[in-house]
Amino acid sequence: MDTNIKTKTEQLTLTAAFAALACVATMVIQVPSPTNGYVNMGDAVVLLAAFTLGPWYGAAAAGIGSALADLLTGYAHYVPGTLVIKAAMALVAGLIGCYAYRKNEKFTKKLPIYMIAGVAAEIIMVVGYYIYAGLLLGKGLAAALSSIPSNIVQGVFGIAAAILLFSGLVAVPAYNRVQGLFLKKN
């Protein structure tokens, strides 16, 4: 089999696996929020997908998996917003994460960069859902303010869980091989 075809197949398979993981992580724990949404642990997988798969494949996995969770759990009105917001989160976190990945330093020295990537992604999530609920779902910007505290809590837990998981995974040689399929050190 051609090496490029094998690599592309592995990339697509891993992207689909991360999409499924994002869907499940979003569905497992759902705490309803005041704006007809819910707080969940899917953001940890969104960030992990970005750090593992890079910006483009990570965005696809995060957006599709998270939107699918909304669809399957009765939050269809959030599917378009979730698709765009979660993909944008992973895109930004993946771009920043690629910068960290390419630095020839120990992981502990790169850790602050991954944390910044997580914070940037979660700001996109908080602002994105505020705008989506306020303008596109017609709740009004004042009413949508009530979603900000729960989204911040979700973001903090998402960053903490992603960094914890990622810190453990980078020590595993097989994970580094997977990450190397998507990210190139130049």
KOLVEXLO-781247 format. One record per residue: residue number from 1; x, y, z of N, C-alpha, C in turn; residue in three letters. Coordinates in Angstrom, 2 decimals, always signed. Example, Ala and Ser with C-alpha at 12.3 -4.5 7.8 and 13.67 -1.06 7.14 Angstrom:
// KOLVEXLO-781247
1 / +13.19 / -5.69 / +7.80 / +12.30 / -4.50 / +7.80 / +13.20 / -3.30 / +7.80 / ala .
2 / +12.85 / -2.25 / +7.08 / +13.67 / -1.06 / +7.14 / +12.90 / +0.03 / +7.87 / ser .
END
This chain:
// KOLVEXLO-781247
1 / +0.85 / -1.18 / +0.00 / +0.00 / +0.00 / +0.00 / +0.89 / +1.24 / +0.00 / met .
2 / +0.50 / +2.24 / -0.77 / +1.22 / +3.50 / -0.84 / +1.29 / +4.13 / +0.55 / asp .
3 / +2.46 / +4.63 / +0.91 / +2.65 / +5.23 / +2.25 / +1.72 / +6.42 / +2.48 / thr .
4 / +1.52 / +7.24 / +1.45 / +0.63 / +8.40 / +1.60 / -0.81 / +7.97 / +1.85 / asn .
5 / -1.25 / +6.91 / +1.17 / -2.62 / +6.41 / +1.38 / -2.75 / +5.85 / +2.79 / ile .
6 / -1.74 / +5.10 / +3.23 / -1.77 / +4.54 / +4.58 / -1.82 / +5.65 / +5.63 / lys .
7 / -1.00 / +6.68 / +5.46 / -0.98 / +7.80 / +6.40 / -2.32 / +8.52 / +6.39 / thr .
8 / -2.89 / +8.78 / +5.21 / -4.17 / +9.47 / +5.12 / -5.27 / +8.64 / +5.78 / lys .
9 / -5.23 / +7.32 / +5.58 / -6.21 / +6.44 / +6.21 / -6.09 / +6.50 / +7.73 / thr .
10 / -4.87 / +6.47 / +8.25 / -4.66 / +6.58 / +9.69 / -5.15 / +7.92 / +10.22 / glu .
11 / -4.89 / +8.98 / +9.48 / -5.33 / +10.31 / +9.91 / -6.85 / +10.40 / +9.97 / gln .
12 / -7.51 / +9.90 / +8.93 / -8.97 / +9.96 / +8.92 / -9.57 / +9.07 / +9.99 / leu .
13 / -8.98 / +7.91 / +10.22 / -9.46 / +7.00 / +11.25 / -9.32 / +7.62 / +12.64 / thr .
14 / -8.19 / +8.22 / +12.90 / -7.97 / +8.85 / +14.20 / -8.85 / +10.09 / +14.38 / leu .
15 / -9.09 / +10.81 / +13.30 / -9.99 / +11.97 / +13.37 / -11.40 / +11.51 / +13.72 / thr .
16 / -11.85 / +10.43 / +13.09 / -13.18 / +9.88 / +13.39 / -13.25 / +9.38 / +14.83 / ala .
17 / -12.16 / +8.77 / +15.31 / -12.13 / +8.28 / +16.70 / -12.22 / +9.45 / +17.67 / ala .
18 / -11.52 / +10.54 / +17.38 / -11.61 / +11.71 / +18.26 / -12.98 / +12.36 / +18.19 / phe .
19 / -13.62 / +12.34 / +17.02 / -14.98 / +12.87 / +16.91 / -15.93 / +12.06 / +17.78 / ala .
20 / -15.79 / +10.73 / +17.72 / -16.63 / +9.86 / +18.56 / -16.35 / +10.10 / +20.04 / ala .
21 / -15.08 / +10.27 / +20.39 / -14.71 / +10.54 / +21.78 / -15.28 / +11.87 / +22.26 / leu .
22 / -15.23 / +12.89 / +21.39 / -15.81 / +14.20 / +21.74 / -17.31 / +14.07 / +21.95 / ala .
23 / -17.96 / +13.30 / +21.11 / -19.40 / +13.09 / +21.24 / -19.73 / +12.42 / +22.57 / cys .
24 / -19.04 / +11.34 / +22.88 / -19.29 / +10.60 / +24.11 / -18.97 / +11.45 / +25.34 / val .
25 / -17.84 / +12.13 / +25.33 / -17.46 / +12.97 / +26.48 / -18.47 / +14.09 / +26.71 / ala .
26 / -19.05 / +14.58 / +25.63 / -20.06 / +15.64 / +25.75 / -21.37 / +15.07 / +26.29 / thr .
27 / -21.68 / +13.84 / +25.93 / -22.96 / +13.24 / +26.33 / -22.95 / +12.63 / +27.73 / met .
28 / -21.80 / +12.19 / +28.22 / -21.74 / +11.43 / +29.47 / -22.20 / +12.27 / +30.67 / val .
29 / -21.66 / +13.46 / +30.80 / -22.05 / +14.33 / +31.92 / -22.64 / +15.59 / +31.33 / ile .
30 / -23.92 / +15.83 / +31.58 / -24.58 / +17.04 / +31.11 / -25.34 / +17.67 / +32.27 / gln .
31 / -24.90 / +18.87 / +32.61 / -25.59 / +19.63 / +33.65 / -26.31 / +20.78 / +32.94 / val .
32 / -27.65 / +20.81 / +32.97 / -28.40 / +21.86 / +32.27 / -28.00 / +23.26 / +32.75 / pro .
33 / -27.95 / +24.19 / +31.78 / -27.65 / +25.59 / +32.12 / -28.89 / +26.44 / +31.89 / ser .
34 / -28.89 / +27.68 / +32.36 / -30.09 / +28.52 / +32.27 / -30.50 / +28.90 / +30.84 / pro .
35 / -29.64 / +28.70 / +29.86 / -29.95 / +29.15 / +28.50 / -30.32 / +28.00 / +27.58 / thr .
36 / -30.94 / +26.96 / +28.12 / -31.36 / +25.80 / +27.33 / -30.18 / +25.05 / +26.73 / asn .
37 / -29.04 / +25.13 / +27.35 / -27.85 / +24.38 / +26.95 / -27.44 / +23.50 / +28.11 / gly .
38 / -26.18 / +23.10 / +28.13 / -25.69 / +22.28 / +29.23 / -24.18 / +22.39 / +29.35 / tyr .
39 / -23.70 / +22.15 / +30.56 / -22.26 / +22.11 / +30.85 / -21.83 / +20.65 / +30.71 / val .
40 / -20.65 / +20.42 / +30.10 / -20.20 / +19.06 / +29.84 / -18.68 / +18.98 / +29.88 / asn .
41 / -18.15 / +17.76 / +29.71 / -16.69 / +17.55 / +29.72 / -16.11 / +17.40 / +28.31 / met .
42 / -16.88 / +17.71 / +27.31 / -16.43 / +17.59 / +25.94 / -15.26 / +18.50 / +25.58 / gly .
43 / -15.13 / +19.64 / +26.28 / -14.04 / +20.56 / +25.96 / -12.66 / +19.94 / +26.19 / asp .
44 / -12.57 / +19.03 / +27.13 / -11.29 / +18.35 / +27.36 / -10.88 / +17.59 / +26.10 / ala .
45 / -11.83 / +16.93 / +25.45 / -11.53 / +16.18 / +24.23 / -11.31 / +17.13 / +23.05 / val .
46 / -12.03 / +18.24 / +23.02 / -11.80 / +19.25 / +21.97 / -10.34 / +19.70 / +22.01 / val .
47 / -9.85 / +20.02 / +23.20 / -8.46 / +20.47 / +23.33 / -7.48 / +19.34 / +23.05 / leu .
48 / -7.78 / +18.17 / +23.54 / -6.90 / +17.01 / +23.30 / -6.83 / +16.70 / +21.79 / leu .
49 / -7.95 / +16.81 / +21.10 / -7.96 / +16.59 / +19.65 / -7.08 / +17.64 / +18.96 / ala .
50 / -7.17 / +18.88 / +19.40 / -6.36 / +19.94 / +18.81 / -4.87 / +19.70 / +19.02 / ala .
51 / -4.51 / +19.28 / +20.24 / -3.10 / +19.04 / +20.55 / -2.55 / +17.80 / +19.87 / phe .
52 / -3.42 / +16.84 / +19.59 / -3.00 / +15.58 / +18.99 / -3.05 / +15.63 / +17.47 / thr .
53 / -4.17 / +16.12 / +16.94 / -4.42 / +16.07 / +15.51 / -4.02 / +17.34 / +14.77 / leu .
54 / -3.69 / +18.37 / +15.51 / -3.36 / +19.65 / +14.88 / -4.61 / +20.45 / +14.59 / gly .
55 / -4.43 / +21.62 / +13.98 / -5.56 / +22.53 / +13.82 / -6.67 / +22.04 / +12.90 / pro .
56 / -6.34 / +21.44 / +11.76 / -7.38 / +21.13 / +10.77 / -8.14 / +19.85 / +11.09 / trp .
57 / -7.43 / +18.78 / +11.32 / -8.10 / +17.53 / +11.69 / -8.74 / +17.67 / +13.08 / tyr .
58 / -8.09 / +18.39 / +13.97 / -8.65 / +18.63 / +15.30 / -9.95 / +19.40 / +15.22 / gly .
59 / -9.99 / +20.41 / +14.34 / -11.22 / +21.20 / +14.17 / -12.36 / +20.32 / +13.63 / ala .
60 / -12.03 / +19.46 / +12.68 / -13.06 / +18.57 / +12.14 / -13.60 / +17.64 / +13.21 / ala .
61 / -12.71 / +17.01 / +13.97 / -13.13 / +16.07 / +15.02 / -13.94 / +16.79 / +16.10 / ala .
62 / -13.46 / +17.94 / +16.54 / -14.14 / +18.68 / +17.62 / -15.51 / +19.18 / +17.19 / ala .
63 / -15.59 / +19.78 / +16.01 / -16.86 / +20.31 / +15.54 / -17.89 / +19.23 / +15.28 / gly .
64 / -17.50 / +18.20 / +14.56 / -18.44 / +17.12 / +14.21 / -18.87 / +16.34 / +15.45 / ile .
65 / -17.91 / +15.94 / +16.28 / -18.25 / +15.16 / +17.47 / -19.13 / +15.90 / +18.45 / gly .
66 / -18.82 / +17.17 / +18.70 / -19.60 / +17.96 / +19.65 / -20.99 / +18.27 / +19.10 / ser .
67 / -21.08 / +18.59 / +17.81 / -22.39 / +18.87 / +17.20 / -23.26 / +17.61 / +17.19 / ala .
68 / -22.64 / +16.48 / +16.94 / -23.38 / +15.21 / +16.97 / -23.96 / +14.94 / +18.36 / leu .
69 / -23.21 / +15.28 / +19.40 / -23.71 / +15.11 / +20.76 / -24.95 / +15.97 / +20.99 / ala .
70 / -24.92 / +17.22 / +20.51 / -26.10 / +18.09 / +20.63 / -27.30 / +17.47 / +19.92 / asp .
71 / -27.06 / +16.96 / +18.73 / -28.14 / +16.37 / +17.95 / -28.74 / +15.15 / +18.64 / leu .
72 / -27.88 / +14.30 / +19.19 / -28.34 / +13.05 / +19.81 / -28.99 / +13.24 / +21.18 / leu .
73 / -28.73 / +14.36 / +21.82 / -29.27 / +14.57 / +23.17 / -30.40 / +15.60 / +23.23 / thr .
74 / -30.95 / +15.96 / +22.06 / -32.11 / +16.83 / +22.06 / -31.80 / +18.32 / +22.07 / gly .
75 / -30.62 / +18.71 / +21.73 / -30.24 / +20.12 / +21.68 / -29.95 / +20.53 / +20.23 / tyr .
76 / -30.82 / +20.12 / +19.32 / -30.60 / +20.36 / +17.89 / -30.46 / +21.85 / +17.57 / ala .
77 / -31.10 / +22.71 / +18.37 / -31.00 / +24.15 / +18.12 / -29.57 / +24.67 / +18.32 / his .
78 / -28.72 / +23.89 / +18.99 / -27.33 / +24.29 / +19.19 / -26.37 / +23.68 / +18.16 / tyr .
79 / -26.83 / +22.76 / +17.32 / -25.94 / +22.05 / +16.39 / -25.12 / +23.00 / +15.50 / val .
80 / -25.73 / +23.96 / +14.81 / -24.91 / +24.82 / +13.95 / -23.87 / +25.63 / +14.73 / pro .
81 / -24.30 / +26.19 / +15.85 / -23.37 / +26.97 / +16.68 / -22.25 / +26.11 / +17.24 / gly .
82 / -22.59 / +24.94 / +17.73 / -21.59 / +24.04 / +18.29 / -20.59 / +23.61 / +17.23 / thr .
83 / -21.07 / +23.28 / +16.05 / -20.18 / +22.87 / +14.96 / -19.12 / +23.94 / +14.71 / leu .
84 / -19.53 / +25.18 / +14.60 / -18.60 / +26.28 / +14.29 / -17.74 / +26.63 / +15.50 / val .
85 / -18.35 / +26.73 / +16.68 / -17.62 / +27.16 / +17.88 / -16.56 / +26.13 / +18.28 / ile .
86 / -16.93 / +24.86 / +18.34 / -15.96 / +23.83 / +18.75 / -14.86 / +23.66 / +17.70 / lys .
87 / -15.21 / +23.78 / +16.41 / -14.18 / +23.72 / +15.37 / -13.23 / +24.90 / +15.50 / ala .
88 / -13.75 / +26.09 / +15.77 / -12.90 / +27.28 / +15.94 / -12.00 / +27.13 / +17.17 / ala .
89 / -12.54 / +26.56 / +18.24 / -11.74 / +26.32 / +19.45 / -10.54 / +25.43 / +19.11 / met .
90 / -10.81 / +24.31 / +18.45 / -9.74 / +23.36 / +18.13 / -8.77 / +23.95 / +17.12 / ala .
91 / -9.26 / +24.74 / +16.19 / -8.39 / +25.36 / +15.20 / -7.36 / +26.26 / +15.89 / leu .
92 / -7.84 / +27.13 / +16.77 / -6.95 / +28.05 / +17.48 / -6.01 / +27.30 / +18.43 / val .
93 / -6.57 / +26.38 / +19.21 / -5.73 / +25.60 / +20.14 / -4.71 / +24.76 / +19.37 / ala .
94 / -5.12 / +24.24 / +18.22 / -4.21 / +23.43 / +17.40 / -3.08 / +24.26 / +16.81 / gly .
95 / -3.39 / +25.47 / +16.37 / -2.35 / +26.35 / +15.83 / -1.32 / +26.70 / +16.91 / leu .
96 / -1.81 / +27.05 / +18.08 / -0.90 / +27.38 / +19.19 / -0.16 / +26.13 / +19.64 / ile .
97 / -0.87 / +25.01 / +19.70 / -0.25 / +23.74 / +20.10 / +0.84 / +23.30 / +19.13 / gly .
98 / +0.65 / +23.56 / +17.83 / +1.70 / +23.22 / +16.84 / +2.97 / +24.01 / +17.11 / cys .
99 / +2.81 / +25.25 / +17.50 / +3.98 / +26.06 / +17.85 / +4.73 / +25.42 / +19.01 / tyr .
100 / +3.99 / +25.01 / +20.03 / +4.63 / +24.36 / +21.19 / +5.27 / +23.04 / +20.79 / ala .
101 / +4.58 / +22.26 / +19.98 / +5.08 / +20.95 / +19.56 / +6.43 / +21.08 / +18.85 / tyr .
102 / +6.59 / +22.10 / +18.08 / +7.81 / +22.27 / +17.27 / +9.00 / +22.79 / +18.08 / arg .
103 / +8.75 / +23.29 / +19.26 / +9.86 / +23.77 / +20.09 / +10.66 / +22.57 / +20.61 / lys .
104 / +11.95 / +22.66 / +20.50 / +12.82 / +21.58 / +20.98 / +13.14 / +21.78 / +22.46 / asn .
105 / +12.13 / +21.59 / +23.27 / +12.28 / +21.72 / +24.72 / +11.51 / +20.59 / +25.39 / glu .
106 / +11.80 / +20.40 / +26.66 / +11.05 / +19.40 / +27.43 / +9.59 / +19.84 / +27.53 / lys .
107 / +8.73 / +18.85 / +27.73 / +7.29 / +19.13 / +27.79 / +6.97 / +20.15 / +28.89 / phe .
108 / +7.64 / +20.06 / +30.01 / +7.33 / +20.98 / +31.12 / +7.57 / +22.44 / +30.74 / thr .
109 / +8.51 / +22.69 / +29.84 / +8.75 / +24.07 / +29.39 / +7.72 / +24.51 / +28.37 / lys .
110 / +7.11 / +23.54 / +27.67 / +6.08 / +23.85 / +26.68 / +4.69 / +23.95 / +27.30 / lys .
111 / +4.54 / +23.44 / +28.50 / +3.24 / +23.38 / +29.16 / +2.51 / +24.73 / +29.20 / leu .
112 / +3.19 / +25.84 / +29.54 / +2.47 / +27.13 / +29.54 / +1.87 / +27.49 / +28.18 / pro .
113 / +2.53 / +27.09 / +27.10 / +2.00 / +27.39 / +25.77 / +0.70 / +26.60 / +25.55 / ile .
114 / +0.68 / +25.34 / +25.98 / -0.55 / +24.55 / +25.85 / -1.66 / +25.13 / +26.73 / tyr .
115 / -1.30 / +25.66 / +27.87 / -2.31 / +26.30 / +28.74 / -2.88 / +27.55 / +28.07 / met .
116 / -2.00 / +28.33 / +27.44 / -2.46 / +29.52 / +26.72 / -3.39 / +29.10 / +25.58 / ile .
117 / -3.05 / +28.01 / +24.90 / -3.90 / +27.49 / +23.83 / -5.28 / +27.14 / +24.38 / ala .
118 / -5.32 / +26.50 / +25.54 / -6.59 / +26.15 / +26.16 / -7.41 / +27.36 / +26.54 / gly .
119 / -6.76 / +28.36 / +27.11 / -7.46 / +29.59 / +27.50 / -8.01 / +30.30 / +26.26 / val .
120 / -7.21 / +30.39 / +25.21 / -7.68 / +31.04 / +23.98 / -8.89 / +30.32 / +23.41 / ala .
121 / -8.83 / +28.99 / +23.41 / -9.96 / +28.20 / +22.90 / -11.21 / +28.41 / +23.75 / ala .
122 / -11.04 / +28.43 / +25.05 / -12.21 / +28.58 / +25.93 / -12.81 / +29.98 / +25.86 / glu .
123 / -11.99 / +30.98 / +25.58 / -12.54 / +32.33 / +25.36 / -13.43 / +32.31 / +24.13 / ile .
124 / -12.99 / +31.62 / +23.09 / -13.82 / +31.47 / +21.89 / -15.14 / +30.80 / +22.24 / ile .
125 / -15.08 / +29.78 / +23.09 / -16.30 / +29.06 / +23.48 / -17.26 / +29.98 / +24.24 / met .
126 / -16.76 / +30.69 / +25.24 / -17.62 / +31.54 / +26.06 / -18.24 / +32.65 / +25.21 / val .
127 / -17.42 / +33.34 / +24.44 / -17.93 / +34.43 / +23.60 / -18.83 / +33.88 / +22.49 / val .
128 / -18.43 / +32.77 / +21.90 / -19.21 / +32.18 / +20.81 / -20.61 / +31.79 / +21.24 / gly .
129 / -20.73 / +31.12 / +22.38 / -22.06 / +30.72 / +22.85 / -22.87 / +31.91 / +23.35 / tyr .
130 / -22.22 / +32.92 / +23.87 / -22.92 / +34.15 / +24.28 / -23.57 / +34.79 / +23.05 / tyr .
131 / -22.79 / +34.94 / +21.99 / -23.32 / +35.55 / +20.76 / -24.39 / +34.65 / +20.13 / ile .
132 / -24.12 / +33.36 / +20.08 / -25.07 / +32.43 / +19.47 / -26.40 / +32.43 / +20.22 / tyr .
133 / -26.35 / +32.33 / +21.54 / -27.59 / +32.32 / +22.32 / -28.28 / +33.67 / +22.27 / ala .
134 / -27.50 / +34.73 / +22.34 / -28.08 / +36.07 / +22.39 / -28.68 / +36.54 / +21.08 / gly .
135 / -27.96 / +36.31 / +20.00 / -28.42 / +36.84 / +18.72 / -29.11 / +35.81 / +17.84 / leu .
136 / -28.48 / +34.66 / +17.67 / -29.01 / +33.70 / +16.71 / -30.16 / +32.86 / +17.26 / leu .
137 / -30.16 / +32.59 / +18.56 / -31.29 / +31.86 / +19.14 / -32.38 / +32.80 / +19.64 / leu .
138 / -32.13 / +34.11 / +19.56 / -33.13 / +35.10 / +19.90 / -33.40 / +35.28 / +21.38 / gly .
139 / -32.47 / +34.89 / +22.24 / -32.68 / +35.03 / +23.68 / -32.39 / +36.45 / +24.15 / lys .
140 / -31.69 / +37.21 / +23.33 / -31.28 / +38.56 / +23.71 / -29.96 / +38.51 / +24.44 / gly .
141 / -29.14 / +39.53 / +24.21 / -27.80 / +39.54 / +24.80 / -27.83 / +39.60 / +26.32 / leu .
142 / -28.81 / +40.30 / +26.88 / -28.90 / +40.39 / +28.35 / -29.21 / +39.01 / +28.95 / ala .
143 / -30.14 / +38.28 / +28.35 / -30.47 / +36.95 / +28.85 / -29.32 / +35.97 / +28.64 / ala .
144 / -28.59 / +36.14 / +27.56 / -27.48 / +35.23 / +27.26 / -26.32 / +35.41 / +28.23 / ala .
145 / -26.28 / +36.53 / +28.94 / -25.24 / +36.74 / +29.96 / -25.26 / +35.64 / +31.01 / leu .
146 / -26.44 / +35.08 / +31.25 / -26.55 / +34.04 / +32.29 / -25.78 / +32.77 / +31.93 / ser .
147 / -25.44 / +32.59 / +30.64 / -24.69 / +31.39 / +30.23 / -23.19 / +31.53 / +30.48 / ser .
148 / -22.72 / +32.74 / +30.68 / -21.27 / +32.96 / +30.79 / -20.66 / +32.25 / +31.99 / ile .
149 / -21.22 / +32.36 / +33.21 / -20.57 / +31.68 / +34.34 / -20.47 / +30.16 / +34.16 / pro .
150 / -21.53 / +29.52 / +33.68 / -21.46 / +28.06 / +33.50 / -20.48 / +27.69 / +32.39 / ser .
151 / -20.39 / +28.50 / +31.35 / -19.42 / +28.23 / +30.28 / -17.99 / +28.43 / +30.77 / asn .
152 / -17.79 / +29.39 / +31.65 / -16.44 / +29.58 / +32.23 / -16.06 / +28.36 / +33.07 / ile .
153 / -16.99 / +27.88 / +33.88 / -16.73 / +26.68 / +34.69 / -16.39 / +25.50 / +33.77 / val .
154 / -17.19 / +25.31 / +32.73 / -16.92 / +24.23 / +31.78 / -15.53 / +24.40 / +31.16 / gln .
155 / -15.17 / +25.62 / +30.82 / -13.86 / +25.89 / +30.22 / -12.71 / +25.57 / +31.15 / gly .
156 / -12.84 / +25.97 / +32.41 / -11.78 / +25.71 / +33.38 / -11.58 / +24.20 / +33.58 / val .
157 / -12.69 / +23.49 / +33.73 / -12.58 / +22.03 / +33.88 / -12.05 / +21.38 / +32.61 / phe .
158 / -12.45 / +21.89 / +31.45 / -11.96 / +21.36 / +30.19 / -10.45 / +21.52 / +30.04 / gly .
159 / -9.95 / +22.70 / +30.39 / -8.51 / +22.94 / +30.31 / -7.76 / +22.03 / +31.28 / ile .
160 / -8.23 / +21.98 / +32.52 / -7.56 / +21.16 / +33.54 / -7.52 / +19.69 / +33.12 / ala .
161 / -8.64 / +19.17 / +32.68 / -8.70 / +17.75 / +32.28 / -7.83 / +17.49 / +31.06 / ala .
162 / -7.87 / +18.39 / +30.08 / -7.07 / +18.20 / +28.86 / -5.58 / +18.23 / +29.17 / ala .
163 / -5.15 / +19.17 / +30.00 / -3.73 / +19.28 / +30.33 / -3.28 / +18.05 / +31.12 / ile .
164 / -4.11 / +17.59 / +32.04 / -3.78 / +16.39 / +32.81 / -3.64 / +15.17 / +31.89 / leu .
165 / -4.61 / +14.96 / +31.04 / -4.57 / +13.83 / +30.11 / -3.39 / +13.96 / +29.14 / leu .
166 / -3.20 / +15.13 / +28.61 / -2.14 / +15.36 / +27.64 / -0.76 / +15.17 / +28.26 / phe .
167 / -0.60 / +15.62 / +29.50 / +0.68 / +15.45 / +30.20 / +1.04 / +13.97 / +30.34 / ser .
168 / +0.06 / +13.14 / +30.58 / +0.31 / +11.70 / +30.69 / +0.55 / +11.06 / +29.33 / gly .
169 / -0.19 / +11.51 / +28.33 / -0.08 / +10.90 / +27.01 / +1.26 / +11.17 / +26.33 / leu .
170 / +1.82 / +12.36 / +26.51 / +3.08 / +12.68 / +25.82 / +4.23 / +11.80 / +26.29 / val .
171 / +4.07 / +11.13 / +27.41 / +5.11 / +10.22 / +27.90 / +5.02 / +8.84 / +27.25 / ala .
172 / +3.98 / +8.60 / +26.47 / +3.76 / +7.30 / +25.84 / +4.28 / +7.34 / +24.40 / val .
173 / +5.24 / +6.48 / +24.06 / +5.81 / +6.49 / +22.70 / +4.77 / +6.31 / +21.59 / pro .
174 / +3.78 / +5.46 / +21.78 / +2.76 / +5.25 / +20.75 / +1.97 / +6.54 / +20.50 / ala .
175 / +1.72 / +7.30 / +21.54 / +1.01 / +8.58 / +21.38 / +1.86 / +9.55 / +20.57 / tyr .
176 / +3.15 / +9.58 / +20.83 / +4.03 / +10.48 / +20.09 / +4.05 / +10.13 / +18.60 / asn .
177 / +3.94 / +8.83 / +18.29 / +3.85 / +8.41 / +16.89 / +2.57 / +8.92 / +16.26 / arg .
178 / +1.47 / +8.81 / +16.98 / +0.18 / +9.30 / +16.48 / +0.26 / +10.81 / +16.26 / val .
179 / +0.77 / +11.52 / +17.23 / +0.89 / +12.96 / +17.11 / +1.78 / +13.33 / +15.92 / gln .
180 / +2.81 / +12.55 / +15.68 / +3.72 / +12.79 / +14.57 / +3.07 / +12.59 / +13.20 / gly .
181 / +1.98 / +11.83 / +13.13 / +1.24 / +11.68 / +11.87 / +0.61 / +12.99 / +11.42 / leu .
182 / +0.29 / +13.84 / +12.37 / -0.42 / +15.07 / +12.08 / +0.45 / +16.31 / +12.15 / phe .
183 / +1.42 / +16.30 / +13.05 / +2.25 / +17.48 / +13.27 / +3.66 / +17.20 / +12.81 / leu .
184 / +4.23 / +18.11 / +12.12 / +5.60 / +17.94 / +11.63 / +6.53 / +18.91 / +12.36 / lys .
185 / +7.66 / +18.40 / +12.78 / +8.68 / +19.27 / +13.37 / +9.55 / +19.80 / +12.24 / lys .
186 / +9.60 / +21.11 / +12.10 / +10.44 / +21.70 / +11.03 / +11.60 / +22.45 / +11.63 / asn .
END
